[in-house]
Amino acid sequence: MAETVKLICLGDIFGAPGRQALKDRLKDLRAEHKADLVIANCENAANGRGITTKFVKELTNAGVDFFTSGNHVFGVAEIFSYLNEADTKVIRPYNMSNSSPGKGLGVVETSSGVKVGVLNLMGRIFMEPGVDLPFDAADQALMELNSLADFVIVDMHAETTAEKRAMGWHLDGRVALVFGTHTHVQTADEEILPGGTGFITDLGMCGPYDSVIGTQKEIILKRFRTGLPQRFEVASGDVRVCGIVCEIDVRLKRCKSIVRINEKLDS
């Protein structure tokens, strides 16, 4: 078994521009960093909301090994049955209702046989009601994942920086990595916490940054200025691939390094 594992973790893939960016760049990025696995959040991959089995296949072919998600994962109903398959590559937040399609944790294996546990959680502040407390859910999930995996990483899908940061401290020393998603703006606070857990508040977005978090900015400005509902459309300019690359010590189950990725694609 390998002594260390290199992971690339990517922020929310937003619509066709985000999908195309990964098709164009991910294989080279993976080779450049000698990454063993790529994990990405896919909840916005289908036109900015939801995911389909077709796009799961496309993104897998592009080089993504496993997918986390969030509150928009059920945006396209066609995905429900796939989420329930035993070999699904997509998980939904663990602290959603047990009656929701899918599961909130999974294990993905590297070519050298290292088993990486992936846990997906969702915050409660300014998010959809009805999810369980993510801190208690994390404790419960770890009892299962620790027996299945060599180490665990966590996607904390939440609106506020405080709730994501709090989850980092809650899990410090118990998981190898905690990263935030959902807000689509990469934060500059990547670090290794005192207990050895890698942390960043938000990975950012794989998609168009000439926008308001992926949507055409004129539409969002009109919505804010008038208060009237608008039909959202995916933007197209300044497409970037954002996330982190980190190295995990398998024996210690701790993060050795964490570096941000924020790559502009050529226009």
C-alpha positions in Angstrom: 0.0 0.0 0.0 1.2 3.5 -0.8 2.5 5.7 2.1 0.8 8.8 0.8 -2.1 9.6 -1.5 -2.4 12.8 -3.6 -5.9 14.1 -4.1 -7.3 16.8 -6.3 -10.6 18.1 -4.9 -12.6 20.4 -7.2 -15.3 23.0 -6.4 -18.9 23.0 -7.8 -18.9 22.2 -11.5 -21.2 24.8 -13.0 -23.1 24.0 -16.2 -21.6 23.3 -19.7 -18.6 25.7 -19.2 -17.6 23.8 -16.1 -18.0 20.4 -17.7 -16.0 21.5 -20.8 -13.3 23.0 -18.6 -12.7 19.6 -17.0 -12.8 17.8 -20.3 -10.1 20.2 -21.6 -7.9 20.4 -18.6 -8.3 17.8 -16.0 -6.2 15.0 -17.4 -3.2 17.3 -17.8 -3.8 18.7 -14.3 -4.0 15.2 -12.9 -0.7 14.2 -14.6 1.0 17.5 -13.5 0.2 16.9 -9.8 0.6 13.1 -10.0 -2.9 12.8 -8.4 -4.1 9.4 -7.4 -7.8 10.5 -7.2 -10.0 13.4 -8.3 -13.1 14.3 -6.2 -15.5 16.9 -7.5 -18.8 18.5 -6.4 -21.3 17.9 -9.2 -24.6 19.4 -7.9 -24.6 22.2 -10.5 -23.3 20.3 -13.5 -26.6 20.1 -15.4 -27.2 23.7 -16.6 -26.4 25.1 -13.2 -28.7 22.9 -11.2 -28.6 19.2 -10.7 -26.7 16.3 -12.3 -27.6 13.6 -14.9 -26.2 10.2 -15.5 -25.0 11.4 -18.9 -23.0 14.1 -17.3 -21.6 11.7 -14.6 -20.3 9.5 -17.5 -18.8 12.6 -19.3 -17.1 13.8 -16.2 -15.8 10.4 -15.3 -14.3 10.1 -18.7 -12.7 13.5 -18.2 -10.9 12.2 -15.1 -13.2 12.6 -12.0 -13.2 9.5 -9.8 -16.0 10.3 -7.4 -18.6 13.1 -6.8 -20.0 14.9 -3.8 -23.1 17.2 -4.1 -25.4 19.3 -2.1 -28.9 20.9 -1.9 -29.3 21.0 -5.7 -28.5 17.3 -6.3 -32.1 16.4 -6.9 -32.6 19.2 -9.5 -33.0 16.6 -12.3 -35.3 13.7 -11.3 -33.6 11.3 -13.7 -30.6 11.0 -11.3 -32.7 9.5 -8.5 -32.4 5.9 -9.5 -28.6 6.2 -10.2 -28.1 7.6 -6.7 -29.6 4.4 -5.3 -27.3 2.1 -7.3 -24.7 0.1 -5.3 -21.8 1.3 -7.4 -22.9 4.9 -7.8 -20.2 7.5 -8.0 -22.4 10.3 -6.6 -23.3 10.9 -3.0 -25.7 13.4 -1.5 -25.5 15.1 1.9 -25.5 12.5 4.7 -27.7 14.6 7.0 -30.6 14.8 4.5 -33.7 12.7 5.3 -33.1 8.9 5.2 -36.0 8.8 2.7 -34.1 10.8 0.2 -32.6 9.0 -2.8 -28.9 7.9 -2.4 -26.5 7.8 0.4 -24.3 10.4 2.1 -21.0 8.5 2.2 -18.9 6.3 0.0 -15.5 4.7 -0.5 -13.3 5.1 -3.5 -10.1 3.1 -4.0 -6.8 4.2 -5.5 -4.9 2.1 -8.0 -2.5 1.1 -5.2 -5.4 -0.2 -3.0 -5.8 2.7 -0.6 -9.4 3.1 0.4 -10.5 6.8 0.7 -13.7 7.4 2.6 -15.8 10.4 1.4 -18.4 12.0 3.6 -20.9 14.7 2.3 -22.5 17.0 4.8 -24.8 20.0 4.4 -25.1 23.1 6.6 -28.3 24.4 8.1 -27.8 28.1 8.2 -29.6 29.9 5.3 -30.1 26.5 3.6 -33.2 24.3 3.0 -34.9 23.3 6.2 -35.2 19.7 7.3 -31.6 18.5 7.4 -30.2 17.0 10.6 -27.5 18.8 12.6 -24.3 18.2 10.5 -22.0 17.9 13.5 -23.9 15.0 15.1 -24.3 13.5 11.6 -20.5 13.7 11.1 -19.9 11.8 14.4 -22.4 9.1 13.4 -21.0 8.7 9.8 -17.4 8.4 11.0 -18.4 5.3 13.1 -19.2 3.6 9.8 -16.6 5.1 7.5 -13.6 4.5 9.8 -14.2 0.7 9.5 -14.4 0.9 5.7 -11.6 3.3 4.7 -7.9 4.0 5.4 -8.7 7.7 5.9 -11.7 10.1 5.5 -12.3 13.4 3.6 -15.3 15.6 4.1 -17.2 18.0 1.8 -19.1 20.4 4.0 -21.7 22.0 1.7 -22.8 25.2 3.4 -23.7 28.8 3.0 -21.8 30.5 5.8 -18.0 30.5 6.3 -18.6 30.1 10.1 -20.5 26.8 9.8 -17.8 25.4 7.4 -15.0 26.6 9.6 -16.7 25.2 12.7 -16.9 21.8 11.0 -13.2 21.9 10.3 -12.5 22.4 14.1 -15.1 19.8 15.0 -13.3 17.1 12.9 -9.7 18.2 13.4 -7.6 15.2 14.1 -10.4 12.8 13.2 -10.4 13.1 9.4 -7.6 13.9 6.9 -9.4 16.7 5.1 -12.4 19.1 5.3 -13.3 21.3 2.4 -16.2 23.6 1.9 -18.4 23.9 -1.2 -21.6 25.7 -2.3 -20.7 29.4 -2.3 -18.6 29.2 -5.5 -16.0 31.7 -4.4 -12.6 30.3 -3.5 -11.2 31.3 -0.1 -7.5 31.9 0.6 -7.4 30.1 4.0 -6.0 26.7 3.1 -4.1 25.3 6.1 -3.4 22.2 8.1 -5.2 22.4 11.5 -3.3 21.5 14.7 -4.6 17.9 14.7 -3.4 17.3 11.2 -6.6 17.9 9.2 -6.3 19.8 6.0 -8.9 22.6 5.7 -10.2 25.2 3.3 -13.5 27.1 3.7 -14.5 26.9 0.0 -12.9 25.3 -3.0 -14.4 27.8 -5.4 -16.1 26.8 -8.7 -15.3 25.1 -11.9 -17.1 27.3 -14.3 -17.5 30.9 -15.6 -16.2 33.7 -13.3 -17.5 36.5 -15.5 -20.8 36.0 -13.7 -22.4 36.0 -10.3 -21.5 32.6 -9.0 -22.0 31.1 -12.4 -25.1 32.9 -13.6 -25.2 35.7 -16.1 -24.5 38.8 -14.1 -27.1 41.0 -15.8 -29.8 38.6 -14.7 -28.7 38.6 -11.1 -28.3 42.4 -11.1 -31.9 42.8 -12.4 -33.2 40.4 -9.7 -31.4 42.4 -7.0 -32.4 45.7 -8.3 -36.1 44.9 -9.0 -36.9 42.1 -6.5 -38.6 40.3 -9.3 -38.0 36.6 -10.2 -35.7 36.0 -13.2 -34.9 33.0 -15.4 -31.4 32.0 -14.6 -29.0 31.4 -17.5 -25.4 30.0 -17.2 -22.7 32.5 -18.0 -19.8 31.8 -20.3 -16.8 34.1 -19.7 -13.6 33.7 -17.7 -13.9 29.9 -17.2 -11.7 28.5 -14.5 -10.9 25.3 -12.7 -10.7 25.8 -9.0 -10.0 23.5 -6.0 -7.1 22.1 -4.1 -4.4 19.5 -4.4 -3.4 17.8 -1.2 -1.2 15.0 0.0 -2.4 12.6 2.7 -0.2 10.4 5.0 -2.1 7.1 4.9 -0.6 5.6 8.0 -1.2 8.7 10.2 -4.4 9.6 8.4 -3.3 13.2 8.3 -2.7 15.9 5.7 0.9 16.6 4.7 0.3 19.5 2.3 -2.6 21.5 0.8 -2.3 23.9 -2.1 -5.0 25.9 -4.0 -5.7 25.4 -7.7 -7.2 28.4 -9.6 -6.6 28.0 -13.3 -7.9 30.3 -16.0 -8.6 28.6 -19.3 -7.6 30.3 -22.5 -10.5 32.1 -24.1 
